[in-house]
């Protein structure tokens, strides 16, 4: 397989991650098919892509003509038949294994035989997801960081059956998107989240046990460890439901008590306080300035 044969790309999910992936692919000159479960979700995705491209224009990172060309390269629709001509489809749906498996069941009959499938999962076994498709050798993990247009890292994760051609083509794509790829082994949460999420979980335990307030914990880590965002602020940005999902994958996959999700994290998710996207998490985002909720 020639790595440069990836010309037409599909993206499943028009949310923060999928929309960001479609954005960078279109800006890099690829024709993109973007799908989601409803026209409303696609409309929200379209608005977010337009807004983020406009931000890049305002900052002088791209020209208005490049923005217009990128938008024209993105085709949207809810039908998986749109993926028939795609050389690779990147799945960027919710971080739930059963949902991803259902997507792959619907997706594979729509694809041409040599099309690759990538998943943007941040923690789920690539080998297991690949086994639920008709092409484990053409399946790979391609984990982008959030926000996709800004963050330069992409983790590439081979499943046990992933062919070398698949890895080479995906690595080449990541480089053409202006990203820096790193190879990670197929262990729970890979590299970044294996390190990052337990730190966030520990920060939530620090709050839960009364060691410090939300403000104290975030200020301490920003000024004491030179982190650009405090861990609780970052948790809200990622989404507390996603944080919990990753911790559950780590806890179940590695069977080590150090990965036990903090009960306070579980409680926030049960309350629907999922962070910025719900305007409430460790901070309340309904006013002009975020205010700690504890």
N, C-alpha and C positions, 0 to 999 in steps of 0.2 A: 504493500500500500504506500502510495506517495503521500507524505505528510501534507503537501499543499493541495491535496484533492478536497479538503474541507472548505467548501465555498458557500454552501447554504446551510445555515444553522437553525435549529429549533430550540425554543426555550419554553418549558412548562412552568407556569406560575408567573403572574405579573406583579407580584408583591415587591417588597423592598429588595430581596435578593434577585429574583427572576428579572424584574424590571431593570435592575442595575447591570445584570449580565447582558440583557438585550441591548442596553445603552452602549456598553463598551464594545460589543461585537459589531453593532451598526456603525459606530464611530470609526472602527478599524477597517471598515469597508466591506463587511460581510452582509449578505442578505439574510434577514432574520424573520422567522415565523414565531410569533408569541401567542400562547394560548393561556386561558384560565377557565374557571368553571362558569363564568357568566360574563355578559357584555358589560355589566356594571363594574366588575373587577378589572376588566380590560381597560375601561374608560379611566378608572383611577390610576391604573398603571401608565396609560398614555400621558395623563396629566403630570405624573411624577417624573417621567422621562423628559418631557418638555421642560419642566421646571429645573431639573438638574442640568440639562444641556444649556439652558439659559444662564444658569449660575456659572458654568464654565466659560460662556461667552463674556459675561460681565467681568470675569477675572482675567480675561485675555488669554485663556488657555486654548481656546478654539475660536474660529471665525463663525459668523452668522451663517455663511454658506455651508460650512461643515455641519452645523447643527441641522439645517434644512435637509441636507443630503442624508444624514443619519436617520432622521425621522422618516424620510421616504423609503429607506431600506427595510423598515419594520412593517411586516404584514401581521395583522391581528385577526383572531377568530377563535371560536370555541370548539371547532371540529378537528379531531386528530388526523383526518384525511389530509389536512394542510401540510402534514409532515412527510408526505409521500416522496417528495424530491429532496428531502434534507439529507446531508451527509453525516450530520451528528445532531442528536437532540440532547439538551442539557435539562435535566429535571431539577426544579428548584421549588418544590412544594413544601408543605408543612413537615416539620421534623417528626413524623410519625411513620413507623415502618409499614403498618397496614395500609395507610393511604398511598405510600410510594409503591407498594406491591400492586395495588389496584390500578394505579396509573400505568405501570409497566405492562400489565395484562391487556389494557386497552391500547397502549402505544405500539407494541411489537407487531401486531397484524397490519398496522398502517405504514410500517417502514420498509424501505428496500432492503434486500438481504445483506448488503455490505455496510449499512448505516451503523454508526457507533452510537452508544448510549453513555452519557455521563450523568452522574448524580452529584448534586451540590450538598449532599448530607454532611453535617458537621460532626457526626458521631457514630452512625449506624454501619454495621459490617458490610463492606463492599462485596465480599464473597457471597454473603447470604442474599443480598439484593440481586446480584448478578445471576444467581441460581434460579431466581424467580422469572428470568427472561429466557428467550430462545437463543441468546447469543452471549454467554458468559465471557467468551474470549474478546468480544468487542465492547465490553462494559468496563467502566473505570470511574473512580471517584475524582471529581474536580471541584475541590472546596474553595470557593472564593471567600474573601473577607468582606465584612460590612463596614462602611458603604463601598460597594464594588467599584464605582468610578474613581474613588480616592485611594483605596488600599491596594498596594502593589503585589501582595503575596497571593499565590494559589497553591494549595496543597494538592499533589497528585497521588492518588492511592490505588495501587493495583490490587485487585482481588486475586485469589489463588489461580484463577483461570485466565486472567487478563493477558492478552498477547502483546509481545514487544512492539509490534506495529501500532497497536492501539495506544500504547503509552507514548511512543515517539510522535504520533500525529497529534495527540492531546498536548504534549509538551510544546510542540511547535506552535500550536494554536495559542497557548498561554503566552508565549513569547511575542507572537504577532499582535496580541491584545495589549502589549506593553506591560505584561505582568512578569514577576519573577517566580518561576515554579520551583517548589521543593518536593522531593519524593518522601512520602511517609508510608510506613508499614500499616497493614490492615489490622490495627488493634483499636479497641474502643476509644473514640474521640480523637485519634490520630495525634498530631503534635501540639498544635496551638491550644485546642480545647482541653487536651489532657493536662496541660499546665495551667491555662487561664481559668477554667471553670472551677476547679477546686479552690483556687485563690478567692474567687468571688463567693463561693459557698462558705469559705472560712470567714470572709468579711461579714456574711449574713449571720454566722454563728457568733461572731464578735458583737454584733448588734443584739442578737437574741439573748446572749448571756449578760448584757448590760455593761460590757467592757467600755463601749463608747457609743455616742449617738451617731445618727446617719451623717450629720455634718462633720463630726470629729473624725470618723473613720475615713471619709472621702478626703478631707483636708490632710489628714496624716499621710495617706498614701500618695497624694499629689505632691506634697512638699517633702515628705520623708523618703519616698522612693522615686520621685520625679516622674510619676505616671501622669499622662495628659488628662485622664479622667479618673475619678475615684472609682473603686470597685462597685459600689452600690449604684452610682450614676451610670456606670457601664452596664450593669445588669439590667437597669431600666431601658437602656438603649438597645441591648440585644433582645430583650423580651424575657420576662421571668418564666414564661411557659417554656421557652427554648432552653433557658438555663436549667430548669428542672428536668427537661427531657434528656439533656446531655448528662447531667448528674446521675439520672436513673440508668442510663446506658453504661456509664462507668461503674456504678455500684453493682449492677447485675452482671456485667461482662467481666469484671475483675475480682468480684467477691471479696472486696476489702472494705472494712468498716470506715476507713478514712474518706471514702467517697459517698458516705451516707448523706442524702440531701438534707439540709437543715430544715427542721419542722416549720420554721418561720417562712421559708421559701415556699413550702407546700401550702401553708395557710394563705399567703398572698395570692398564689395561683388559684386556689379554691375560691377566694373572694372575687376573682376576676381582675385583681389589681396587677396587670401584666406589664406595667411600665409605660413608656412614652406613647405607645400605640393606643392604649386605653386611657391616656392622660392621668394615670395614677399608678404608682408603684411604691418604691421607697421615697419618691418625691411626688408631689401633686403638681400637675402641669396645667391646671385650669386658669391660673393667673398669669400675669406678665412675667413673673419670675418663679422657677421651680421652688417649692417649699417642702422640706422633709415631712413625711407623714408619721414619723415616730421621733 
